[in-house]
């Protein structure tokens, strides 16, 4: 599957050597876990989450092997988290948080989480934007 990862120029050398090993997956307003983010949207202007920072200066084309179980759709990550919550207020608050993240990220259908290290061997084209 062809996906994209946006990053800053200062991270490129490390990514080429070690792969993509970091990413902030904010499951709640207070925290989340570390995992690389990938998107099916190659358009740099769709990356509203950068907030004017420099994490949209390099676009990496990533080829994830078919059937890799470490690749999760963002919607599935959200669903899994919502299923762990017990109370209705917790679920409502979590859903509002996910709605905010989806709006900032340009929609939920194009985002993926890789629960592992994205191998440098999977990095194809590197575009400087």
Buried (B, 14 or more C-beta within 10 A) or exposed (E): EEBBBBBBEEBBEBBEEEBBBBBEBEBEEEEBEEBBBBBEBBEBEBBEBBEEEEBBBBBBBBBBEEEBEBBBBBBEBBEEBEEEBEEEEEBEBBEEBBEEBBEEBBEBEBBBBBBBBBBBEBBEEEEEE
